[in-house]
């Protein structure tokens, strides 16, 4: 578990608590140093859309509806988050999504070789207060929304995120994705629609 002094789970706009982050479904560092992520929140989804005006690190935001909802965010990560992403890539370690938010910090499940995990822990910045709660044989989360996607759907979603399909305004169209992947636009649309439906229904419904 990574502990933190500030409560970054809470989103305040105009001195009002608008939403509380419950988990990070997925996050990825892009080549330009920014990051994209999908997070699960509870609160006022409509008011949350003003986050771009209140938080300068947020580049764009798209939200779903419902009592518990998802936010797709394109943002500028802080130095600690960037360092963690880079260490995970360097040590060939994978994250078992989602990352859960707790009152004490974020609960992260990592899997990889013991030597790689030890290297990761040794390389963490001092500002990151890491508490190892348990270690052992990897047990995947069967309720992970991403595990419900086919390999092709995962590939299409990853390409869509990297190309800026979910940015506001969009930097890529389904036609662009079709050209990148060598598929028809109709096939791209079907893959995205089915993937998005699986993720949203597994989290919200």
Residue pairs with C-beta under 8 A, 6 or more apart in sequence:
1 102
1 104
1 105
1 106
1 107
1 108
1 130
1 131
1 133
2 105
2 106
2 108
2 128
2 129
2 130
2 131
3 104
3 105
3 129
3 130
3 131
4 105
4 106
4 129
8 21
9 20
9 21
9 22
9 101
10 17
10 19
10 20
10 21
11 17
11 18
11 19
11 20
11 21
11 41
11 43
11 48
11 51
11 55
12 18
12 54
13 47
13 48
13 50
13 51
13 54
14 54
16 47
17 43
18 43
18 44
18 47
18 48
18 51
19 41
19 42
19 43
19 44
19 45
19 47
19 48
20 41
20 42
20 43
21 39
21 40
21 41
21 101
22 40
22 41
22 42
22 68
22 100
22 101
23 39
23 40
23 98
23 99
23 100
23 101
24 37
24 38
24 39
24 40
24 97
24 98
24 99
24 101
24 106
25 37
25 38
25 39
25 40
25 70
25 97
25 98
25 145
25 146
25 199
25 203
26 37
26 38
26 97
26 98
26 146
27 35
27 36
27 37
27 38
27 85
27 99
28 35
28 36
28 37
28 158
28 161
28 162
29 35
29 77
29 82
29 85
29 86
29 89
30 36
30 162
33 76
33 77
33 82
34 59
34 74
34 75
34 76
34 77
35 74
35 75
35 76
35 77
35 81
35 82
35 85
36 72
36 73
36 74
36 75
36 161
36 166
37 72
37 73
37 75
38 70
38 71
38 72
38 73
38 199
39 70
39 71
39 73
40 68
40 69
40 70
40 98
40 203
41 48
41 63
41 68
41 69
41 70
41 71
42 67
42 68
42 69
45 63
45 64
45 65
45 66
45 69
45 71
48 61
48 63
48 71
49 61
49 63
51 58
51 61
52 58
52 59
52 60
52 61
57 75
57 76
57 77
57 78
58 73
58 74
58 75
59 74
59 75
59 76
59 167
60 73
60 74
60 167
60 168
61 71
61 72
61 73
61 74
61 168
62 71
62 72
62 166
62 168
63 69
63 70
63 71
63 72
64 70
64 71
64 200
64 204
66 204
67 204
68 203
68 204
69 204
70 199
70 200
70 203
70 204
72 166
74 164
74 166
74 167
74 168
77 85
79 125
80 125
80 127
80 128
83 124
83 125
83 128
84 124
84 128
87 93
87 120
87 123
87 124
88 94
88 95
88 110
88 120
90 123
91 112
91 116
91 117
91 119
91 120
91 123
92 112
92 113
92 116
93 110
93 111
93 112
93 116
93 117
93 120
94 110
94 111
94 112
95 108
95 109
95 110
96 109
96 110
96 111
96 138
96 140
96 141
96 144
97 141
97 144
97 146
98 141
98 144
98 145
99 106
99 107
99 108
100 106
100 107
101 107
105 129
105 131
107 133
109 141
110 117
110 120
111 138
112 120
117 135
121 130
121 132
124 130
140 147
141 147
143 202
145 198
145 199
145 202
145 203
146 154
146 199
148 198
148 199
148 202
149 157
149 195
149 198
149 199
152 191
153 191
153 194
153 195
153 198
154 195
155 181
156 177
156 181
156 183
156 188
156 191
156 192
156 195
157 191
157 192
157 195
159 177
159 180
159 181
160 166
160 172
160 177
160 192
163 171
163 172
163 176
163 177
163 180
164 170
164 171
164 172
165 171
165 172
165 173
165 174
165 176
165 177
165 192
174 185
174 188
174 189
174 192
175 185
177 183
177 188
178 184
178 185
178 187
178 188
181 188
183 191
